[in-house]
Amino acid sequence: MKKSILFGIFALSLSAFAVDNDKIENNQAKKHDFSFSIGGMVGKGSNLYHVDKGGIGASPVFTADYKGAYLVGTELGYKYDATPKLSITGFTQLFGGITLQGAGGALGGAQLKGSDMEDGYENINDRKTQVELGLKLDYQTDFHGVILSGEGRGGERGASGKVSALRPFLITSKFVIIPEMNFSVLGKNKVNYYFSVNQEEVDRDKNDKLTKTYDPNEMAYAVGFGFVAKYYITQHFSAVGLFEYQHVSDEIGDSPIVDTKGNYFTGLGLSYEF
């Protein structure tokens, strides 16, 4: 879970590595049918759950695209350009689940293990990831270049949806900034699985900080904002920086295994496109 907390809080981490070179002035490399990039990111952030606090984390990032079919991290999908302004994407996430702080994002996540928790919480049941299927719509509006996105995804442990708005700003021919705002909704089944606490967990000896059960049995939401800054050092080599913040609703924040309702991540990365 620590890795999923640290990487890809929102879709911004995907945007950071997927900005099309052809959209950058004076960087008009010939567009090939196939593209591939590899890179990595280091960063630090807060933790949604009561997990042992870690330091700076690191993770590899890779992307591949062939005529609309793509692989980004552990997300596999196909993007269809229905019109010049509208695209439709179908995808599957191999390690989805908690669509907060990245566990349902393109970089995937790791299951929440009791052994990762702080003293007094470590005997909880594991919360596992799930294979998810999803559909996403992206629309390029006529309002100052704003891009609107909407997606839904789900698996055996529940479903969720998200709407977001982002706007790329071309600062120079090599430097782009992409701010984003988003709103996520989690279904009752997903909220119950990842944030409820049952009597069996409360009664276990090592869980001395869990004193009562928790059964939200309601939908929940989260709001977030952040930005990506990407600088093209060369035509193929780029540096990325990002900051993200997210606030979750009471249905999640009131869970005894949740540490804080407000979480952040900041990171730096490098990417090379072949």
C-alpha positions in Angstrom: 0.0 0.0 0.0 2.9 2.4 0.7 3.7 2.6 -3.0 0.2 3.3 -4.0 -0.1 6.0 -1.5 3.0 7.7 -2.9 2.4 7.4 -6.6 -0.3 8.6 -9.0 -2.8 10.2 -6.5 -4.8 11.3 -9.5 -4.6 11.0 -13.2 -2.0 13.7 -13.1 0.8 11.2 -12.8 -0.3 9.7 -16.0 -0.5 13.2 -17.6 3.0 13.9 -16.5 4.4 11.1 -18.6 1.9 11.1 -21.5 2.1 14.6 -22.8 2.4 14.3 -26.5 5.7 15.7 -27.9 3.8 16.8 -31.0 1.9 19.3 -29.0 5.1 21.2 -28.1 6.2 23.8 -30.5 9.6 23.3 -32.2 9.5 19.7 -31.0 7.8 18.2 -34.0 9.3 14.7 -34.1 7.9 12.5 -36.8 4.8 10.8 -35.5 5.3 7.0 -35.6 2.6 4.3 -35.2 4.4 3.0 -32.2 5.9 5.0 -29.2 7.5 3.8 -26.0 8.8 5.7 -23.0 10.5 4.7 -19.8 11.3 6.7 -16.7 11.0 7.0 -13.0 9.7 9.2 -10.2 10.8 9.9 -6.6 8.5 11.6 -4.2 7.0 12.1 -0.8 3.5 12.3 0.5 1.1 11.8 3.4 -0.8 8.6 4.1 -4.6 8.0 3.9 -4.4 5.0 6.3 -2.6 4.5 9.6 0.4 2.9 7.9 4.0 3.1 9.1 5.3 6.5 7.9 7.9 6.1 5.1 10.4 8.5 3.7 11.0 9.3 0.1 9.7 6.6 -2.3 10.7 5.7 -5.9 8.9 4.0 -8.7 9.5 3.2 -12.4 7.1 4.4 -15.0 6.6 3.2 -18.5 4.2 3.8 -21.4 3.6 2.2 -24.8 1.2 3.2 -27.6 0.4 1.6 -30.9 -2.4 3.2 -33.0 -4.5 3.9 -30.0 -3.8 0.8 -28.1 -1.8 1.6 -25.0 -0.1 0.3 -21.9 0.7 2.7 -19.0 2.0 1.0 -15.9 -0.6 -1.7 -15.2 -3.4 -0.1 -17.2 -4.1 -1.5 -20.6 -6.6 0.1 -23.0 -7.6 1.4 -26.4 -8.4 5.1 -27.2 -10.7 5.9 -30.1 -10.9 9.4 -31.5 -14.6 9.7 -32.3 -14.4 13.3 -33.4 -11.5 15.8 -33.5 -12.7 16.9 -30.0 -14.1 13.7 -28.4 -12.2 10.5 -27.6 -13.5 7.3 -26.0 -11.3 4.9 -24.1 -11.9 1.4 -22.9 -9.4 0.1 -20.4 -8.6 -2.5 -17.7 -6.6 -1.9 -14.6 -4.9 -5.0 -13.3 -4.3 -3.6 -9.8 -7.2 -1.4 -9.1 -9.4 -0.9 -6.1 -8.9 2.2 -4.0 -9.4 4.9 -6.5 -7.8 7.4 -4.1 -4.2 8.2 -4.2 -3.4 6.1 -7.1 -4.5 2.6 -6.3 -7.0 2.8 -9.1 -4.8 4.9 -11.4 -2.6 4.0 -14.3 0.3 3.1 -12.1 -1.7 0.5 -10.2 -1.3 -0.2 -6.5 -0.6 -2.7 -3.8 -3.0 -4.3 -1.4 -3.2 -2.8 2.1 -1.5 -5.3 4.4 -1.9 -5.5 8.2 1.9 -5.7 8.5 2.1 -2.2 6.9 0.0 -0.6 9.6 1.1 1.3 12.7 1.3 -0.4 16.1 -2.3 -1.0 17.3 -3.7 -1.5 13.9 -1.5 -4.2 12.4 -3.9 -7.1 12.8 -6.6 -5.9 10.4 -7.7 -8.0 7.5 -5.9 -7.3 4.2 -7.7 -5.1 1.7 -6.8 -6.5 -1.7 -6.7 -4.9 -5.1 -9.1 -5.9 -7.9 -9.0 -6.2 -11.7 -11.2 -3.3 -13.0 -12.9 -2.6 -16.3 -13.6 1.0 -17.2 -14.7 3.5 -19.8 -13.5 7.1 -20.2 -14.6 10.1 -22.3 -12.4 13.1 -23.0 -13.7 16.2 -24.6 -11.7 19.2 -25.8 -14.0 22.2 -25.1 -13.9 25.6 -26.8 -13.5 27.3 -23.4 -9.8 28.4 -23.2 -8.5 25.0 -24.1 -10.1 23.2 -21.1 -10.3 19.4 -21.4 -13.2 17.6 -19.6 -13.0 13.9 -18.7 -15.4 11.5 -17.2 -14.8 7.8 -16.3 -16.4 4.9 -14.6 -14.7 1.7 -13.5 -15.5 -1.3 -11.4 -14.7 -4.9 -10.3 -15.7 -7.5 -7.9 -15.3 -5.3 -4.8 -17.2 -2.3 -6.1 -17.3 0.6 -8.6 -16.4 4.2 -8.8 -16.5 7.2 -11.1 -14.6 10.5 -11.6 -15.0 13.7 -13.5 -12.1 16.1 -14.0 -11.0 19.2 -15.8 -7.5 20.1 -16.9 -5.9 22.8 -19.0 -2.4 22.5 -20.5 -0.5 25.8 -20.5 2.4 26.0 -23.0 4.9 28.4 -21.2 7.7 28.0 -23.7 8.3 25.7 -26.7 9.8 23.2 -24.2 7.9 23.8 -20.9 4.3 22.9 -20.3 2.2 23.1 -17.1 -1.1 21.1 -16.6 -3.3 22.0 -13.7 -6.2 19.7 -12.9 -9.3 19.5 -10.6 -11.3 16.4 -10.1 -14.3 14.9 -8.2 -14.5 11.2 -7.4 -17.5 9.1 -6.2 -17.1 5.6 -4.7 -19.9 3.1 -4.5 -21.1 1.6 -1.2 -19.5 -1.8 -1.9 -16.1 -0.3 -2.5 -16.4 2.0 0.6 -17.4 -0.9 2.8 -14.6 -3.2 1.6 -11.7 -0.7 1.9 -12.8 1.3 5.0 -15.2 -0.6 7.2 -14.0 -2.4 10.4 -15.7 -5.6 11.6 -15.9 -7.0 15.1 -13.4 -9.7 14.4 -10.7 -7.1 13.6 -11.6 -5.1 16.8 -11.3 -8.2 19.0 -7.8 -9.2 17.9 -5.2 -8.7 20.6 -2.8 -6.5 18.5 -5.6 -4.1 17.4 -5.6 -2.2 20.7 -6.3 1.1 18.9 -9.4 -0.3 17.2 -12.1 0.0 19.9 -15.3 -0.1 17.8 -16.6 -1.4 14.5 -17.3 0.8 11.5 -19.9 0.1 8.8 -20.4 3.2 6.6 -22.7 1.4 4.1 -22.9 4.7 2.0 -21.3 6.2 -1.0 -18.4 8.5 -0.5 -16.6 11.2 -2.5 -13.2 12.9 -2.8 -12.2 16.2 -4.3 -8.7 16.9 -5.6 -6.5 19.4 -7.3 -2.9 19.6 -8.5 -0.6 20.3 -11.4 2.1 18.7 -13.5 5.1 20.7 -14.9 7.0 19.0 -17.7 10.2 20.3 -19.3 11.7 18.8 -22.5 15.4 18.7 -22.0 15.8 17.3 -25.5 13.4 16.0 -28.1 13.2 12.7 -26.3 14.3 13.3 -22.7 12.1 15.2 -20.3 11.9 16.2 -16.6 8.6 16.1 -14.6 7.5 17.7 -11.4 4.1 17.4 -9.8 2.0 18.3 -6.7 -1.3 16.9 -5.8 -3.8 17.3 -2.9 -7.0 15.4 -2.1 -9.7 15.6 0.5 -12.0 12.7 1.3 -15.6 12.8 2.7 -16.6 11.7 6.2 -17.7 8.3 5.1 -14.0 7.5 4.4 -12.4 9.9 6.9 -14.3 8.7 9.9 -13.0 5.1 9.4 -10.8 4.1 12.4 -8.1 2.8 10.0 -7.9 6.2 8.2 -5.4 8.6 9.4 -6.4 11.9 7.7 -9.0 13.3 5.4 -6.5 15.5 3.5 -3.5 14.0 1.7 -0.8 15.3 -0.6 2.0 14.1 -2.8 4.9 15.9 -4.4 7.4 14.3 -6.8 10.1 14.7 -9.4 10.8 12.4 -12.3 12.6 11.8 -15.6 11.3 10.2 -18.8 12.9 9.1 -22.1 10.8 8.5 -25.2 12.1 6.2 -27.8 
